[in-house]
Amino acid sequence: QVQPLRISKIVARFASTVHGEIGGLELELAAADRKAIADRAHRLKGTSGFLGFSQLRQCMLRLENASHAGSDEELRAAAMAAIGELQRVRVDGGGAMSEGH
């Protein structure tokens, strides 16, 4: 059984990496690197789901799908939504716990 304090530390560590994730995503978007965007979205989808960030997981799923089959406009909209949710996670830090998970 994982102790609550340990989970809090894992969530805080994830939140501390978000700034770099946003920067990487912005660079990939500017370069129109759909493969890199899909890879990042897939990784973040799994991590956010594991940590209980359900809204972030949904944004990453949308971004991953848009990077595979969406128009440029759909990809940009999904990326902007994902960045917004990443910023919320960074500010909230422990947002997973407040989402009821």
C-alpha positions as CSV (number, residue, x, y, z in Angstrom):
1,Q,0.0,0.0,0.0
2,V,1.3,3.4,-1.0
3,Q,1.3,5.9,1.9
4,P,-0.5,9.3,1.3
5,L,2.7,11.3,2.1
6,R,4.5,9.4,-0.6
7,I,1.7,10.0,-3.1
8,S,1.9,13.7,-2.3
9,K,5.6,13.8,-3.0
10,I,5.1,12.0,-6.3
11,V,2.4,14.5,-7.3
12,A,4.5,17.4,-6.3
13,R,7.5,16.0,-8.3
14,F,5.2,15.6,-11.4
15,A,3.9,19.2,-10.9
16,S,7.6,20.4,-10.7
17,T,8.3,19.0,-14.2
18,V,5.3,20.7,-15.9
19,H,7.2,23.8,-16.9
20,G,9.6,21.7,-19.0
21,E,6.7,19.8,-20.5
22,I,5.0,23.0,-21.6
23,G,8.2,24.3,-23.1
24,G,8.8,21.0,-25.0
25,L,5.3,20.9,-26.3
26,E,5.5,24.5,-27.5
27,L,8.7,23.8,-29.4
28,E,7.2,20.6,-30.9
29,L,4.1,22.5,-31.9
30,A,6.2,25.3,-33.5
31,A,8.1,22.7,-35.5
32,A,4.9,20.9,-36.4
33,D,6.5,17.7,-35.1
34,R,3.4,15.5,-34.8
35,K,5.3,12.4,-33.8
36,A,7.0,14.2,-30.9
37,I,3.7,15.7,-29.8
38,A,2.0,12.3,-29.9
39,D,4.8,10.7,-27.9
40,R,4.7,13.4,-25.3
41,A,0.9,13.4,-25.1
42,H,0.9,9.6,-24.7
43,R,3.5,9.7,-21.9
44,L,1.7,12.5,-20.1
45,K,-1.7,10.7,-20.6
46,G,-0.4,7.7,-18.7
47,T,1.3,9.6,-16.0
48,S,-1.6,12.0,-15.4
49,G,-4.0,9.1,-15.3
50,F,-1.9,7.2,-12.8
51,L,-1.7,10.3,-10.6
52,G,-5.4,11.0,-10.8
53,F,-5.3,14.1,-13.0
54,S,-8.4,13.1,-14.9
55,Q,-8.9,16.4,-16.8
56,L,-5.2,16.5,-17.8
57,R,-5.5,12.9,-19.0
58,Q,-8.5,13.8,-21.1
59,C,-6.6,16.8,-22.6
60,M,-3.6,14.5,-23.4
61,L,-5.9,11.9,-25.0
62,R,-7.4,14.6,-27.2
63,L,-3.9,15.9,-28.1
64,E,-2.6,12.5,-28.9
65,N,-5.6,11.8,-31.2
66,A,-5.3,15.2,-32.9
67,S,-1.5,14.6,-33.5
68,H,-2.3,11.4,-35.3
69,A,-5.4,12.4,-37.3
70,G,-6.4,15.9,-36.7
71,S,-6.2,19.0,-38.9
72,D,-3.6,21.6,-38.0
73,E,-6.4,23.7,-36.4
74,E,-7.5,20.7,-34.3
75,L,-3.9,20.0,-33.3
76,R,-3.3,23.6,-32.2
77,A,-6.6,23.8,-30.3
78,A,-5.8,20.5,-28.5
79,A,-2.3,21.7,-27.7
80,M,-3.6,25.0,-26.3
81,A,-6.1,23.1,-24.1
82,A,-3.3,20.7,-22.9
83,I,-1.0,23.6,-22.1
84,G,-3.8,25.4,-20.2
85,E,-4.4,22.2,-18.1
86,L,-0.7,21.7,-17.6
87,Q,-0.5,25.2,-16.2
88,R,-3.3,24.5,-13.9
89,V,-1.6,21.4,-12.6
90,R,1.6,23.4,-12.1
91,V,-0.2,26.0,-10.1
92,D,-2.4,23.7,-8.1
93,G,0.4,21.1,-7.5
94,G,-1.9,18.6,-5.7
95,G,-4.8,19.1,-8.0
96,A,-5.2,15.3,-8.4
97,M,-6.4,15.1,-4.8
98,S,-8.9,17.9,-5.3
99,E,-10.4,16.2,-8.4
100,G,-11.8,13.6,-6.1
101,H,-9.2,10.9,-6.7
